[in-house]
């Protein structure tokens, strides 16, 4: 198991291209108070309805929540669902000019009826429709331009007909030409159309089906069959409560178990994993480190109803439970810290030689201040430490304290951490 110590401060900005099937997710919330006299089904009294980008659009939203900038490539129909989908992404700051409108195409809609935090039924409006050749060529011609400045490409295939062999081949070839890794979340049993991707990420049942093996076969045989079928460096198999298995083309296998979590809804968990994986690799993390972050992100997602948007704050909270080093930041690694601090109120304690910081330990006044500032529920505590001789052991001591959420090590530069952040309280 690869240690995740210090992982959080290595996460920074990333430019990601997401290519795939755009869907509109509708959530209809209501109360089930009685059974219909017409049939043995519940009557749902609707209280509210929400519309969100789904499918590849959900991957886009998840990446935004993690801190990435996203270029979205896909299609919608000339309908109200397509308008809502494009508008929702545009309001989030996503470049949507490569989400084309296709004539005679209906934007896929998944309407989930939810009562008392439980999904009662899902109503789908969709059809698998190939793109006209002219529209497909229009996207292919734009790929070199769209990939400028892109760190990584994520393919989100929901089997609606957008990702043809022709488009996928052009996309993968263009990415390879520019040295850009490609991560694919596949659909169907024929993985040959994804040949050339850096990593392919099926779930367990998809992997067995693509390998043409029964579910009694060893997973190593599944990986071997898939690698023989497609040209890919890595295979990541998501196995629900069993965690993640990561295979390299040389035959090596790594397993990443997941801690048991309360499962409220698995909707969108695969999208969350794709987004976290893509973001981690774009930031230079190893595939093993990325796999473990995917487990963490999925564990957060399944504890929410509907497609959850997992944030760096969620990831930070889980990492703190096992790796205290993830609390420590300096002025060279502030991206993740700033994003996390924007998510909830926080207080700041400034420590210097004059304020109780020395080579021997922390004064009682410092411990008292920490306890007082950490008393308010729902508020993070950031300790800002002026770096000086022999402070490293004290910084790690602070990191071990449950009351301290984050530590900023000030090395004497002009960095003003709070120029665009407003702490509730400072001492």
N, C-alpha and C positions, 0 to 999 in steps of 0.2 A: 504494500500500500504506500503510495507516494504521499508524503506529508504536505499539508496545505498551509503550513506556517508562512505568513507573509504574502499570501496570495492576493489578498484584497487590494493592497497598495500597488500591485502590478497591473490592475485593471484601469484602463484609461479610455480616451476617445477611440472610436472605430468607425470606419466607413464600410457599410455592408450593402450589398445588393441582394434583395430577396426576389426570386422568380418563382411564380407558381399560380395555383388556382385561387382566385379571390372569391370569397363567399361573404354573405351578410348573415351574421348571427342575430337572431331575435330572441329575446328572453321575455316571456309573458308570465308575470308573477300574479298569483291570486290565492284565494282560500277555497279549500274543498270542504263545504259544509253539509252536503247531502248527496245522495245517489239519485241519478236521473230516473224518472218513472218510465222513460222510453226504452232504456237499456241498462244493464248492470255496470254503469260507469259513473265516475264522479263528475259532478258539476263544479266547474271552476269559476268563481266570481273574480273577474280580472280587476286588479288594483293598479297595476302599472305595466308598461312595456318599454324595453330598452333595445336599442339597435347598436351593434358593435361589428367592427371588421372581423371576419372569421377566415378560416383556412390560412392561406399565406398571409392574409391581412392580420391575423392574430400573431403570426410570427413577427411581423413588422412591429406591432404594438409592444410585444414582449422585448424586442431589441431596443426600442425607444426607452422603455422603462429601465433597462440596464445601462443606458448611456450612449448608445450607438446612434449614428446618423444613417438614414436608410434611403436607398433608391428602390422603389417598388416597380416590378415588371409583371404585368398580368393583363387581364381583360375583364370587362363587365358588359352588360347589355345596355341598350338604350331604354332603360326603365327606372322606376323610382328607387328600386333596391340598389342599382348601380350608382345612381346619383348620391344616395346616402353613403354608400361605401367610399366612394371617391372623396366626398366632402369630409367624412369623418377622418380619413387619413391626412387630407390636406390641412385640416385644423390642427393636427398633431405635428405639422412641420415636415411631412413626408413629401418627397418629390414624386408626383403622380403622373407626370406627362407621358410616362411609358406604360400606364394602365390604359389600354385602348378601349374604345367603345365598339363593339361588334354588332353589326346589323343582324337581325333574326336570331339573336341569342338572348336567353333569359338568365339574368344573374342568379346563381344558386343561393337559396335562402334556407336556413335551418332554424325553425321556430321551436324553441324548447319551452314547454309549459311546466311551470314550477310552482309547487304548493308546499308551504311549510318546509322550505329548503330542500325539497325532494323533487327530482324531475319526474313528472307523471307520464309524459309522452313527448316525442319529438316529431314535428311535421316538416318534411323536406319538400322543397320545390326546386327541382334540378333536372338537368339532362346533360349527358356526356356528348359534347358537340365539338368536332374538330374546328380549327380556325381556317378561314379561307386562306389560300396560298398567298394572296396579296398582303393580307394583314400580317401573316407570319414572316414574310420577307421584309416587311417594314420594320419589324422588331429586330430581325437578324442584322439588317443594315445599320441599325443604331447601336448595336452591342459595343463596338470599339469606343464610341463616344460615351456611352453610359458607364463603362468600366473605368474611366479615367479617375484615378484617386481612390478606387475601391480596394479594400484590404482583403475581402473574402466574399464569396458568393454562396448563398443558401438557396437550395432548391426545395420547394414545398409542394409535393405532388399529391393532389386529392383525386386524381383520376377523372377530371371533368373534360379532358380533351385538349387543354391548352398546351401541355408539355408533350409535343410530338417528338418523334425520333429526330426529325430534321432540326427543330429548334434546340433540343438538348445537345445534339452533336455540335451545332454552331456555338452554343453557349459555352460548353466545356472546352472546345478548341480555342475560343477567344480568351477564356480565362487562363488556359495553359500558356498561350502565347505571351500573356502579360505576367506570368508567374504568380497568378492568384489562386489560392486553394479553393476547392469547391466541395461543399458538404451537401449531401442529398438525403432527403427523407422520402423514401420511395413509396410507390403504390403498385399493387398488382403482383404477379408472380414472375414477370419477365424483367430481370434487372439488367439485361444486356444494353438497354437504351441509356443506362447511366454510366456506361463504361468510360473510364478516364477521370472519374471524380476522385478527389483525394480521400474522402470517407463516405461510406454509405451507412445509413442508420435505420434499419428496419426494426420492428418489434419482433418478439419471439415467433409468433405465428406466421408473420410475413417471411421471416428468415427460413423457417422450415419449408414453407410453400415454395419459395424461390429456389431452394436447394433440391426440391423434389424428393424430400425425405419425410418419414413419419416423425411424430413428436417423441418417439422412443429412441431416435438416433442420437449419438453423442453430438454435442454442440460443435466440437472440433471438426466433425465430418461436414456439418452444415457450413462452417466457415470455409473449409477446403473446397467444397462444391461451388460456393459463391465466388471465391477468388479465381477459380478456374473459368468461371463464366464471364466475369467482368475484370477490367483493369482498374483496380483501386488499391490504394496503399493501406487503408484501414477499413475494418468492419466493426461497427458498434451495434450490439444487439441489446435493446432495452427489454428487461424481463420483469416489469412490474415490481412486485414485492421482493423479487430475488435480486434486484439491482441491475447492474450493467455489466456486460461482458465485452471487452475490447480485444480485437484480434488484429495483428499486423500481418502483412502479406508473407512474412518469413515464417509464420506459423506460431509465433508467440501469443500467449493469451494472458490477459489480466482481468481479474474479477473485482468489482466494486460493489460490495453489499450496501443496502440502504437500511437506515434505522426505521423501525416500525412507526408509522404515523396514523393518526385518525384520518380515514378517507371519507370526505364528504361528497366529492365529485371529481371524476378523472377527466372530465371534459377539458380538452386543450392541453393536457399534460405533455403530449408528444410535441406540440408546438413550443412549449416552454423549454423542453430539452433541446430542441433544434436551435432555439434562440440563444440559450446559455452556451451551448457547444460552440456555435458560430462566434459569439462575442469573445469567449475565452481564447479560442485559437487565433482570432484576429489580434489579440493582445499578446501573442507570443507564448501562451501557456502550453505545456505539453498536453498531448492527448489524454494521458492518464490524469493529470490535474483537471482538465476540462471535464472528463467523465465524472469525477467526484463532485464537481460543482453542479453538473447536470442532476445528479442524485439529490443534492440539496435543493435545487430549484424545483424539481418535480415534487419533492416532499412538501414544499410550501404550497405549490399550486393545487394539490389534491385536497388541501384543507379549506378550500374556498368553493362556493357554488358558482358554476359557470367557468368561463375561460378567465383565469386569474392573470394579472400582470405582476410578475415577480420583480421586485426592485433590488438594487444593490443594498438597500437597508435590510431587506429580508435575508439576503445572503450573508451580510455582515453579522446579523444577529445569530444565525446558525453557526457561522465560523467561530464566533467568540466562545461558544460552548466547549470547543475542543482545541482551539489554537489561539492562545492569547496574543501571539505575535501579530495577529491580524488587526489588533487595536492600534498599532504603532505606525505613524506617518511622519514624513518630513516634507520640506518645501518642494522636493523633486517629485513627490508622489501624492498630489493633493486632489486629483480628479475624483476618485471614488469617495474620499472623505467629504468633499464639498457636496456631492450628490446625496450622500447619506444624511448629512446634517440638515439638508433642506426638507427631509421627509417628516421630521417631528421636532418639537421644541427642544432646545438644548441650553445648558449652562456651561460656563467656562471658568476653570480655576487656573490662574497663571502662577507658575512656580519658577523662581530664580534663586540664586544664592541668598539674596536678601529676604526671600519669602519662604524660607524653611527647607531649601534644597541644598544638600551637602553630600559629601562622600561617605558619610556614616549612616545615613538613614533619613527618614522623614520625621519632622517634628510632630508633636501631639496636636499642634494647631492645624497642621496640614490634614491630618486624619480627621480632625473635627470638621474642617471645612468640606472635606469630601463627603462625610456623612450627611451634613446639612444640605449640600447642593444636590445630593442624590435622593433626597427624601421625596421629592415631588414625583408622583407616579406618571409614567408616560413621557418623562423627559430624559434625554440623554445627558451624560456628563462628559465633557471634553476637558482634559488636562493639558495645558500648554506648558511645555518644559523648555527652559533655556539650556541648550547643550553646553556642558562644561566638563572639566576633568572628572572622571569616575562617576558619571551620571548613568552609564548604561545599566549597571545592576539596579539602580533605583527606578529606571524606566521600566525594567522588566518586573520589578516589584509592584509598581503601579498597575501594570497590565494584568497582574494576577488578581487584582482586587475586583470583586464582583460589581462594586458600585461605579467603577470607571469604565466607560464605554469606548472612549477613543483617546489617544495620546498624540499630540502634535509636538515634534521635536524641532525647536527653533534653533537653527545653527548660526544665527547672527545676521541673516540676510535681511533684506528690506521687505520680505514677503508679508503682506497683510492678509492673513487668512480670513478676516472678518469684514473685508471691504464690501463683499456682496452677500454676507450672512449676518443675521441679527440674533445674537444670543439673548435668551430671556434674562439671564443674570450673569454678571462677571465679578470675579474676585481676584 
